Amino acid sequence: MKELSAYALTTLQEGEFTLYRGQSDGVAPILLVAPTDEFPSPGSLQHLEHEYALGTDLDANWAALPNRLIRRDARLMLVLDDPGGVPLERLLGRPLAVAQFLRIAMPMATAIGRMHARGLVHMDIKPGKVLVDVASGRAWLTGFCIASRLPREHQPAEPPEVIAGTLAYMAPEQTGRMNRSVDARSDLYSLGVTSYEMLTGVLPFSAADPMEWIHRHIARQPMPPG
């Protein structure tokens, strides 16, 4: 692989981590995951290391494979093989036509099923963690930084501000406030939230703070879009 300086980087997504696509003449493109904060927390760095360690459990047919951990300007970054496509979240903000929804949702569900068959639970399925190529009808999962090899585990109740994952898409049991274990069905809940957003253009719930997000998912039914 070429040195990172040889790649022209374009930003695909921003959040706790920034996802870049790197392109260079004569070689395959790469994806680069870097902490967005200049001084990332130890937890963020551990998440990158965790995703890299899961590389042997992943398959290029349904996931962006971790390639190597590198340091640039004293910052830890994760290099991934680039399967192609764009983050699903780039296509949202409006309802998708049913045909387009099916062309994305079917390979996305297949990717999640294949991941579960490998004994992994993603724990953070959402549009920002799925790469899609609508033209070819393919989808790949990314962002395995909190994925679990355990088929079932109990999530202790923690302050909502420190719960790992994304509350807007999170299954109620992942909050630690339900007497149920976290397992593959938790990813299917998040897939359902993502599918709702794809079809309606909005999330099934809205909330102003982390505790309200938790309450919405546990105690409320989504309202039909107006």
C-alpha positions as CSV (number, residue, x, y, z in Angstrom):
1,M,0.0,0.0,0.0
2,K,1.2,3.5,-0.8
3,E,2.0,6.0,1.9
4,L,-1.1,7.9,3.0
5,S,0.4,11.1,1.7
6,A,0.1,9.8,-1.8
7,Y,-3.7,9.6,-1.6
8,A,-6.1,12.5,-2.3
9,L,-8.6,12.4,0.5
10,T,-12.3,13.4,0.3
11,T,-14.7,13.5,3.2
12,L,-17.6,11.0,3.1
13,Q,-19.0,11.5,6.6
14,E,-18.4,13.3,9.8
15,G,-19.3,12.5,13.4
16,E,-17.3,11.1,16.3
17,F,-15.0,9.8,13.5
18,T,-14.5,11.2,10.1
19,L,-14.6,8.8,7.1
20,Y,-12.5,9.7,4.1
21,R,-12.1,8.1,0.7
22,G,-8.5,8.1,-0.5
23,Q,-7.7,7.9,-4.2
24,S,-4.3,7.6,-5.9
25,D,-3.3,6.8,-9.5
26,G,-2.6,3.1,-10.2
27,V,-3.8,1.7,-6.9
28,A,-7.2,0.7,-5.4
29,P,-8.9,3.4,-3.4
30,I,-9.0,3.2,0.4
31,L,-11.2,4.4,3.2
32,L,-9.7,6.1,6.2
33,V,-11.4,6.4,9.6
34,A,-9.9,9.1,11.9
35,P,-11.1,10.7,15.2
36,T,-12.7,14.0,14.4
37,D,-11.5,15.6,17.7
38,E,-7.9,16.9,17.6
39,F,-7.4,15.2,21.0
40,P,-9.6,12.1,21.0
41,S,-10.6,10.3,24.1
42,P,-8.9,7.0,25.0
43,G,-12.3,5.3,24.4
44,S,-12.3,6.5,20.8
45,L,-8.9,5.1,20.2
46,Q,-9.9,1.8,21.7
47,H,-12.9,1.7,19.4
48,L,-10.5,1.9,16.4
49,E,-8.3,-0.8,17.8
50,H,-11.4,-3.0,18.4
51,E,-12.6,-2.6,14.8
52,Y,-9.2,-3.5,13.5
53,A,-9.1,-6.6,15.7
54,L,-12.4,-7.8,14.3
55,G,-10.9,-7.9,10.7
56,T,-10.6,-11.6,10.5
57,D,-14.3,-12.1,11.4
58,L,-15.4,-9.9,8.5
59,D,-15.9,-10.6,4.8
60,A,-15.4,-8.3,1.9
61,N,-18.7,-9.4,0.4
62,W,-20.6,-7.5,3.1
63,A,-18.2,-5.4,5.1
64,A,-15.4,-2.8,4.5
65,L,-12.4,-4.7,5.8
66,P,-9.9,-3.1,8.2
67,N,-6.5,-3.1,6.6
68,R,-4.1,-1.5,9.0
69,L,-3.8,0.9,11.9
70,I,-1.5,3.9,11.3
71,R,-0.4,7.0,13.1
72,R,-0.3,10.3,11.3
73,D,0.7,13.5,13.1
74,A,0.6,11.4,16.3
75,R,-3.1,10.5,15.6
76,L,-4.3,6.9,15.4
77,M,-6.3,6.1,12.2
78,L,-7.8,3.0,10.7
79,V,-7.3,2.2,7.0
80,L,-10.0,0.1,5.4
81,D,-10.3,-1.6,2.0
82,D,-12.8,0.5,-0.1
83,P,-15.6,-1.7,-1.5
84,G,-17.2,1.3,-3.2
85,G,-20.6,3.1,-2.6
86,V,-21.5,6.0,-0.5
87,P,-22.9,6.2,3.1
88,L,-26.6,5.6,3.1
89,E,-27.2,8.7,5.1
90,R,-26.3,10.8,2.0
91,L,-29.4,9.5,0.2
92,L,-31.8,10.3,3.0
93,G,-33.7,13.4,4.1
94,R,-36.6,12.6,1.8
95,P,-38.7,9.5,1.3
96,L,-37.2,7.0,-1.1
97,A,-39.3,5.5,-3.9
98,V,-40.3,1.9,-3.0
99,A,-38.2,0.4,-5.8
100,Q,-35.1,2.3,-4.7
101,F,-35.8,1.4,-1.1
102,L,-35.9,-2.3,-2.0
103,R,-32.8,-2.1,-4.0
104,I,-30.9,-0.8,-0.9
105,A,-32.8,-2.6,1.9
106,M,-32.5,-6.1,0.5
107,P,-28.7,-6.2,0.2
108,M,-28.4,-4.3,3.5
109,A,-30.5,-6.9,5.3
110,T,-28.5,-9.7,3.6
111,A,-25.3,-8.1,4.9
112,I,-26.6,-8.0,8.4
113,G,-27.7,-11.6,8.2
114,R,-24.3,-12.7,7.0
115,M,-22.6,-10.8,9.8
116,H,-24.9,-12.5,12.3
117,A,-24.0,-15.9,10.8
118,R,-20.4,-15.0,11.6
119,G,-21.4,-14.6,15.3
120,L,-21.2,-10.8,15.4
121,V,-23.6,-8.2,16.7
122,H,-22.9,-4.8,15.2
123,M,-24.6,-2.7,18.0
124,D,-24.8,0.5,16.0
125,I,-26.6,-0.1,12.7
126,K,-27.6,3.2,11.2
127,P,-27.5,5.0,7.8
128,G,-24.0,6.3,8.5
129,K,-22.6,2.8,9.0
130,V,-23.8,1.4,5.7
131,L,-22.2,1.9,2.3
132,V,-24.5,1.4,-0.6
133,D,-24.1,1.3,-4.4
134,V,-27.6,1.7,-5.8
135,A,-26.5,1.0,-9.4
136,S,-25.2,-2.4,-8.6
137,G,-27.6,-3.2,-5.8
138,R,-24.9,-3.9,-3.2
139,A,-24.4,-2.8,0.4
140,W,-21.5,-3.1,2.9
141,L,-21.4,-2.6,6.7
142,T,-18.8,-0.3,8.3
143,G,-18.2,1.0,11.8
144,F,-17.6,-2.1,13.8
145,C,-16.0,-0.2,16.7
146,I,-18.5,-1.5,19.3
147,A,-19.4,-4.8,17.7
148,S,-19.6,-7.8,19.9
149,R,-18.6,-11.4,19.4
150,L,-20.9,-12.5,22.2
151,P,-24.2,-14.0,20.9
152,R,-26.0,-12.5,23.9
153,E,-25.0,-10.1,26.7
154,H,-26.7,-8.0,29.3
155,Q,-26.2,-4.2,29.1
156,P,-26.0,-2.5,32.5
157,A,-27.8,0.7,33.0
158,E,-25.5,3.7,32.5
159,P,-26.0,7.4,32.2
160,P,-27.4,8.0,28.7
161,E,-24.6,10.4,27.8
162,V,-22.0,7.5,28.0
163,I,-24.0,4.7,26.3
164,A,-22.1,3.4,23.3
165,G,-24.0,3.6,20.1
166,T,-26.6,6.0,18.6
167,L,-29.7,6.5,20.7
168,A,-31.9,7.6,17.7
169,Y,-31.5,4.1,16.2
170,M,-30.9,2.0,19.4
171,A,-32.9,-1.0,20.5
172,P,-34.4,-0.5,24.0
173,E,-32.4,-3.3,25.5
174,Q,-29.2,-1.6,24.6
175,T,-30.0,1.2,27.0
176,G,-29.8,-1.2,30.0
177,R,-33.2,-0.2,31.0
178,M,-35.1,-3.4,30.0
179,N,-34.9,-6.8,31.5
180,R,-33.7,-8.3,28.2
181,S,-30.3,-9.2,26.8
182,V,-28.7,-7.6,23.8
183,D,-28.4,-10.0,20.8
184,A,-28.8,-10.1,17.0
185,R,-32.4,-8.9,17.3
186,S,-31.1,-5.5,18.5
187,D,-29.5,-5.0,15.1
188,L,-32.8,-5.9,13.5
189,Y,-34.5,-3.2,15.6
190,S,-32.0,-0.6,14.3
191,L,-32.5,-1.9,10.8
192,G,-36.2,-1.3,11.2
193,V,-35.6,2.3,12.4
194,T,-33.3,2.8,9.4
195,S,-35.9,1.3,7.0
196,Y,-38.6,3.7,8.5
197,E,-36.3,6.6,7.8
198,M,-35.7,5.5,4.2
199,L,-39.4,5.2,3.4
200,T,-40.6,8.3,5.2
201,G,-37.6,10.7,5.2
202,V,-37.8,11.1,9.0
203,L,-37.0,9.1,12.1
204,P,-39.9,7.4,13.9
205,F,-39.2,9.5,17.0
206,S,-37.8,12.9,17.8
207,A,-36.2,13.9,21.1
208,A,-34.4,16.9,22.7
209,D,-32.0,15.1,24.9
210,P,-30.5,11.6,25.5
211,M,-33.0,10.5,28.3
212,E,-35.9,11.5,26.1
213,W,-34.5,9.3,23.3
214,I,-34.4,6.4,25.7
215,H,-38.0,7.0,26.8
216,R,-39.3,7.3,23.2
217,H,-37.9,3.9,22.2
218,I,-39.0,2.2,25.4
219,A,-42.5,3.6,26.0
220,R,-43.8,5.2,22.8
221,Q,-45.1,4.0,19.4
222,P,-44.0,5.8,16.3
223,M,-46.5,8.1,14.8
224,P,-47.4,7.6,11.1
225,P,-45.7,10.3,9.1
226,G,-48.0,13.2,8.2
